[in-house]
């Protein structure tokens, strides 16, 4: 079996979250053998979150969730690029799929997530390779994006394919420094993140995260010699993974969903986003809640509980405000009660 050829490099025990980034050569794979190898490789890495570059469309994102074990929810927005970015999360992780930063050839993807005491703004990017001038403009977008993310949470992660040449002035270290972030240098960085020996794929993190949640360095995942040709047919990039602590003492988010995200925009001059972010896990809980669950919320009686049930399904958590008798206080109580029951 192909799975026997894999090197298991990470397992996610209680208290540890494993995050990875991988630029694949499109998804899903075109042959059963390559499809099996990719699935087993993802499984062997013990990932809780994976940033995937080069997801073609919504159907491909849906196929990933349907096939890849352990991943239950995605932050994804389809575009005409056919090389979109996506973030896939394991069950039990709460996310807010925030609006995505604009201006990238391959649209960036962003999400705010919480798992136990680990909460962070996560952005995955795939900077332009073919158009160097475009890539420079994309790099110029990143400082403001990072600063805006830091206004929400001191823990910020940018992961993906940065296509840095590592020539003078184009090193990942200089880019990270300009962003106020730190590169998680791999413990086996000499092999490169591509099979040509180049290093394009990295995980960048904020100083607060390094001091608290970060565990060790990152790791470039290398297939066994027997599986090398198969691995190269799946992607010319190797995955990169990192581990983080999830102790409750590190939590920065004091309520869910974070109120700062209900009117979030990457524009630092804007007061509200054009499209409200979807609190995915809380929205699911809201639409699944029974009459009894609503009535158990402090301040919700028989009449309001029935109105809340009649209002399902909700398109967003803020749609609660449209229910007669539900003001900001009751809305917050409902969301806190339902989302506190989420893992």
VEXDREN-2710 file (C-alpha; in Angstrom, 1 decimal):
% VEXDREN-2710
k/r/px/py/pz
1/UNK/0.0/0.0/0.0
2/UNK/1.1/3.5/-0.7
3/UNK/0.4/4.6/2.9
4/UNK/3.2/2.3/4.1
5/UNK/5.7/4.5/2.1
6/UNK/4.8/7.6/4.0
7/UNK/6.8/9.2/6.8
8/UNK/4.5/10.2/9.6
9/UNK/6.0/13.5/10.8
10/UNK/3.3/14.9/13.1
11/UNK/0.4/13.8/15.2
12/UNK/-2.1/16.1/16.8
13/UNK/-2.6/15.0/20.5
14/UNK/-4.7/16.9/22.9
15/UNK/-3.3/20.3/23.6
16/UNK/-1.5/20.6/20.2
17/UNK/-2.8/22.0/16.9
18/UNK/-1.0/21.2/13.7
19/UNK/-1.2/23.6/10.8
20/UNK/0.1/23.0/7.3
21/UNK/0.4/24.8/3.9
22/UNK/0.7/23.0/0.6
23/UNK/0.7/24.2/-3.0
24/UNK/-0.7/21.3/-4.9
25/UNK/-0.9/20.9/-8.6
26/UNK/-4.6/21.3/-8.7
27/UNK/-7.3/19.3/-6.8
28/UNK/-8.7/16.7/-7.1
29/UNK/-6.1/14.4/-8.6
30/UNK/-6.6/12.8/-12.0
31/UNK/-5.7/9.2/-11.2
32/UNK/-6.8/7.0/-8.3
33/UNK/-3.1/6.3/-7.3
34/UNK/-2.3/10.0/-7.0
35/UNK/-5.6/10.7/-5.3
36/UNK/-4.9/8.0/-2.7
37/UNK/-1.3/9.2/-2.1
38/UNK/-2.4/12.8/-1.5
39/UNK/-5.2/11.7/0.9
40/UNK/-2.9/9.5/2.9
41/UNK/-0.2/12.1/3.0
42/UNK/-2.7/14.6/4.4
43/UNK/-3.8/12.0/6.9
44/UNK/-0.3/11.1/8.0
45/UNK/0.6/14.7/8.8
46/UNK/-2.1/14.8/11.5
47/UNK/-3.3/18.2/10.4
48/UNK/-6.0/20.2/12.1
49/UNK/-5.8/23.1/9.7
50/UNK/-4.4/23.1/6.1
51/UNK/-3.9/25.9/3.7
52/UNK/-4.2/24.7/0.1
53/UNK/-3.1/26.7/-2.9
54/UNK/-4.5/26.0/-6.4
55/UNK/-8.0/24.9/-5.6
56/UNK/-9.9/25.5/-8.9
57/UNK/-13.5/26.2/-7.9
58/UNK/-16.3/25.6/-5.3
59/UNK/-16.8/22.1/-6.6
60/UNK/-13.2/21.2/-5.8
61/UNK/-13.4/22.7/-2.3
62/UNK/-16.6/20.7/-1.7
63/UNK/-14.8/17.5/-3.0
64/UNK/-12.0/18.1/-0.6
65/UNK/-14.3/18.2/2.4
66/UNK/-16.2/15.1/1.1
67/UNK/-13.0/13.0/0.6
68/UNK/-10.3/14.2/3.0
69/UNK/-10.8/12.6/6.4
70/UNK/-10.8/14.9/9.5
71/UNK/-11.7/18.2/7.7
72/UNK/-15.2/19.4/8.3
73/UNK/-15.4/23.0/7.2
74/UNK/-13.7/25.4/4.7
75/UNK/-13.0/29.1/4.3
76/UNK/-13.2/29.5/0.6
77/UNK/-14.4/32.0/-2.0
78/UNK/-14.6/31.0/-5.6
79/UNK/-13.1/33.3/-8.3
80/UNK/-12.4/33.2/-12.0
81/UNK/-8.7/32.6/-11.4
82/UNK/-8.9/28.8/-11.2
83/UNK/-6.0/28.9/-8.7
84/UNK/-7.8/29.9/-5.6
85/UNK/-6.6/29.6/-2.0
86/UNK/-8.6/27.6/0.6
87/UNK/-8.3/26.9/4.3
88/UNK/-9.7/23.6/5.6
89/UNK/-10.4/23.0/9.3
90/UNK/-10.9/19.9/11.4
91/UNK/-14.1/19.4/13.4
92/UNK/-14.2/21.3/16.7
93/UNK/-12.5/24.4/15.4
94/UNK/-14.7/27.5/15.3
95/UNK/-14.2/29.9/12.5
96/UNK/-15.3/33.2/11.2
97/UNK/-14.9/33.3/7.4
98/UNK/-13.9/37.0/7.2
99/UNK/-13.9/39.0/3.9
100/UNK/-10.8/38.2/1.9
101/UNK/-8.1/40.8/1.2
102/UNK/-8.2/42.0/-2.4
103/UNK/-5.5/42.8/-5.0
104/UNK/-3.9/39.4/-5.4
105/UNK/-3.7/37.5/-8.7
106/UNK/-4.5/34.3/-6.9
107/UNK/-7.1/35.5/-4.4
108/UNK/-6.0/35.4/-0.8
109/UNK/-8.1/33.6/1.8
110/UNK/-8.6/34.7/5.4
111/UNK/-10.3/33.3/8.5
112/UNK/-10.4/33.9/12.2
113/UNK/-10.4/30.7/14.2
114/UNK/-10.5/29.4/17.7
115/UNK/-9.6/26.0/19.1
116/UNK/-9.5/25.8/22.9
117/UNK/-7.1/28.6/23.9
118/UNK/-5.6/29.1/20.5
119/UNK/-7.3/31.9/18.5
120/UNK/-5.7/33.7/15.6
121/UNK/-6.2/35.5/12.3
122/UNK/-5.0/33.1/9.5
123/UNK/-4.4/34.3/6.0
124/UNK/-3.1/32.1/3.1
125/UNK/-1.5/33.6/0.0
126/UNK/-0.1/32.5/-3.3
127/UNK/1.9/35.4/-4.6
128/UNK/2.3/35.8/-8.4
129/UNK/5.2/33.9/-9.9
130/UNK/4.9/34.7/-13.6
131/UNK/4.5/38.5/-13.1
132/UNK/7.3/39.9/-11.0
133/UNK/5.9/43.4/-11.0
134/UNK/2.5/42.0/-9.8
135/UNK/4.3/40.1/-7.1
136/UNK/6.0/43.3/-5.8
137/UNK/2.6/45.0/-5.7
138/UNK/1.1/42.0/-3.8
139/UNK/4.0/42.2/-1.3
140/UNK/3.2/45.9/-0.8
141/UNK/-0.4/45.0/0.2
142/UNK/0.8/42.7/3.1
143/UNK/1.9/45.3/5.7
144/UNK/-1.5/46.9/6.0
145/UNK/-3.2/43.5/6.0
146/UNK/-1.0/42.4/8.9
147/UNK/-1.6/45.6/10.8
148/UNK/-5.4/45.3/10.3
149/UNK/-5.3/41.7/11.5
150/UNK/-3.3/42.6/14.6
151/UNK/-6.1/45.0/15.5
152/UNK/-8.4/42.0/15.9
153/UNK/-5.9/39.6/17.7
154/UNK/-2.2/39.7/18.5
155/UNK/-1.9/36.2/17.0
156/UNK/-1.6/36.4/13.2
157/UNK/-0.4/33.7/10.8
158/UNK/0.3/34.2/7.1
159/UNK/1.0/30.8/5.3
160/UNK/1.4/29.9/1.7
161/UNK/3.6/30.2/-1.4
162/UNK/5.4/33.5/-1.3
163/UNK/7.5/32.8/-4.5
164/UNK/10.5/34.6/-3.0
165/UNK/13.7/34.2/-5.1
166/UNK/15.9/34.5/-2.0
167/UNK/18.1/36.9/-4.1
168/UNK/19.2/40.2/-2.4
169/UNK/16.1/42.2/-1.5
170/UNK/13.7/39.3/-2.2
171/UNK/14.3/37.0/0.8
172/UNK/11.5/35.7/2.9
173/UNK/13.3/37.1/6.0
174/UNK/13.3/40.6/4.7
175/UNK/9.6/40.3/3.7
176/UNK/8.7/39.0/7.2
177/UNK/10.7/41.8/8.9
178/UNK/8.8/44.4/6.9
179/UNK/5.6/42.9/8.2
180/UNK/6.7/42.7/11.8
181/UNK/6.4/38.9/11.6
182/UNK/8.8/36.0/12.1
183/UNK/9.6/33.2/9.7
184/UNK/9.2/29.7/11.2
185/UNK/12.4/28.4/9.7
186/UNK/12.2/24.7/9.0
187/UNK/14.3/22.2/10.9
188/UNK/15.2/20.7/7.5
189/UNK/15.3/23.8/5.4
190/UNK/18.3/22.7/3.4
191/UNK/16.1/20.5/1.2
192/UNK/13.9/23.4/0.0
193/UNK/10.1/23.5/-0.3
194/UNK/10.2/22.5/-4.0
195/UNK/11.7/19.5/-5.6
196/UNK/14.0/21.9/-7.6
197/UNK/15.6/23.0/-4.3
198/UNK/13.9/26.4/-4.1
199/UNK/12.1/27.7/-1.0
200/UNK/8.8/29.4/-1.7
201/UNK/6.5/28.0/1.0
202/UNK/6.5/29.4/4.5
203/UNK/4.6/30.0/7.7
204/UNK/5.0/33.6/9.1
205/UNK/3.7/34.3/12.6
206/UNK/3.4/37.4/14.9
207/UNK/5.7/37.9/17.9
208/UNK/2.9/37.3/20.5
209/UNK/2.3/33.9/18.9
210/UNK/6.0/33.0/19.0
211/UNK/6.2/33.8/22.7
212/UNK/3.1/31.8/23.7
213/UNK/1.7/29.2/21.3
214/UNK/4.5/28.3/19.0
215/UNK/6.1/24.9/19.5
216/UNK/9.6/24.6/18.0
217/UNK/10.2/25.3/14.3
218/UNK/8.4/24.3/11.1
219/UNK/9.0/21.1/9.2
220/UNK/9.2/20.4/5.4
221/UNK/7.5/17.1/4.8
222/UNK/9.6/14.8/2.6
223/UNK/8.1/11.7/1.0
224/UNK/10.0/8.4/1.1
225/UNK/12.2/7.5/-1.8
226/UNK/9.8/4.9/-3.0
227/UNK/7.0/7.5/-3.2
228/UNK/9.1/10.3/-4.7
229/UNK/7.9/10.1/-8.3
230/UNK/4.3/9.8/-7.2
231/UNK/4.8/12.9/-4.9
232/UNK/6.2/14.9/-7.8
233/UNK/3.3/14.1/-10.0
234/UNK/0.9/15.4/-7.3
235/UNK/2.9/18.6/-6.7
236/UNK/6.3/20.2/-7.3
237/UNK/6.0/21.6/-3.8
238/UNK/6.5/19.9/-0.5
239/UNK/4.1/20.6/2.4
240/UNK/5.2/22.7/5.4
241/UNK/3.8/22.1/8.8
242/UNK/4.0/23.7/12.3
243/UNK/2.7/22.9/15.8
244/UNK/1.0/25.2/18.3
245/UNK/-0.1/25.0/21.9
246/UNK/-3.8/25.4/22.6
247/UNK/-3.8/26.0/26.4
248/UNK/-6.7/28.1/27.6
249/UNK/-4.4/30.5/29.3
250/UNK/-3.3/31.8/25.9
251/UNK/-6.8/32.8/24.7
252/UNK/-7.2/36.3/23.4
253/UNK/-10.8/36.0/22.3
254/UNK/-13.2/36.6/25.2
255/UNK/-16.5/36.0/23.4
256/UNK/-17.7/34.2/20.3
257/UNK/-18.0/35.4/17.7
258/UNK/-15.6/38.3/18.4
259/UNK/-17.6/41.5/18.2
260/UNK/-14.7/43.2/16.3
261/UNK/-15.5/40.9/13.3
262/UNK/-19.2/41.7/12.9
263/UNK/-18.2/44.8/10.9
264/UNK/-14.8/43.8/9.8
265/UNK/-13.0/45.2/6.8
266/UNK/-9.3/45.1/5.6
267/UNK/-9.6/48.8/4.9
268/UNK/-8.3/50.6/8.1
269/UNK/-10.4/53.7/7.2
270/UNK/-13.7/51.8/6.9
271/UNK/-16.1/51.4/9.7
272/UNK/-18.0/48.4/8.2
273/UNK/-17.5/45.7/5.6
274/UNK/-19.7/45.6/2.5
275/UNK/-20.5/42.0/3.3
276/UNK/-20.8/40.7/6.8
277/UNK/-18.5/37.8/7.6
278/UNK/-20.2/34.5/8.3
279/UNK/-19.6/32.9/11.7
280/UNK/-19.7/29.5/10.2
281/UNK/-19.8/27.2/13.3
282/UNK/-22.2/29.6/15.2
283/UNK/-24.4/30.0/12.2
284/UNK/-24.8/26.2/12.0
285/UNK/-25.6/26.0/15.7
286/UNK/-28.2/28.9/15.3
287/UNK/-29.9/27.1/12.4
288/UNK/-29.9/23.7/14.2
289/UNK/-31.2/25.1/17.5
290/UNK/-34.5/23.8/18.8
291/UNK/-37.3/25.6/20.5
292/UNK/-36.0/24.2/23.8
293/UNK/-32.5/25.5/23.1
294/UNK/-33.7/29.0/22.5
295/UNK/-36.0/29.0/25.5
296/UNK/-33.1/28.0/27.7
297/UNK/-31.4/31.3/26.9
298/UNK/-31.8/33.8/29.7
299/UNK/-34.4/36.4/28.7
300/UNK/-36.1/34.2/26.0
301/UNK/-39.6/33.1/26.7
302/UNK/-42.2/31.0/24.8
303/UNK/-43.1/33.6/22.3
304/UNK/-39.5/34.7/21.4
305/UNK/-38.4/31.1/21.2
306/UNK/-41.1/30.3/18.7
307/UNK/-40.2/33.4/16.7
308/UNK/-36.6/32.3/16.6
309/UNK/-37.5/28.8/15.4
310/UNK/-39.8/30.3/12.7
311/UNK/-37.0/32.5/11.5
312/UNK/-34.7/29.5/10.6
313/UNK/-32.7/29.1/8.5
314/UNK/-30.7/32.3/9.1
315/UNK/-28.3/33.6/6.4
316/UNK/-26.1/35.2/9.0
317/UNK/-25.9/35.6/12.8
318/UNK/-26.9/39.3/12.5
319/UNK/-30.2/38.2/11.0
320/UNK/-31.3/37.7/14.6
321/UNK/-31.7/41.4/14.8
322/UNK/-34.6/41.1/12.3
323/UNK/-36.6/39.0/14.8
324/UNK/-39.1/41.2/16.6
325/UNK/-38.2/41.4/20.3
326/UNK/-34.5/40.5/19.8
327/UNK/-32.3/43.5/20.4
328/UNK/-28.5/43.6/20.8
329/UNK/-28.5/42.2/24.4
330/UNK/-30.7/39.2/23.6
331/UNK/-28.8/38.6/20.4
332/UNK/-25.5/38.5/22.2
333/UNK/-27.0/36.2/24.9
334/UNK/-28.3/33.8/22.2
335/UNK/-25.0/33.6/20.3
336/UNK/-23.0/33.2/23.5
337/UNK/-25.3/30.4/24.7
338/UNK/-25.3/28.5/21.4
339/UNK/-21.6/29.0/20.6
340/UNK/-20.4/28.2/24.0
341/UNK/-21.8/24.7/23.4
342/UNK/-19.5/24.3/20.4
343/UNK/-16.3/22.3/20.9
END
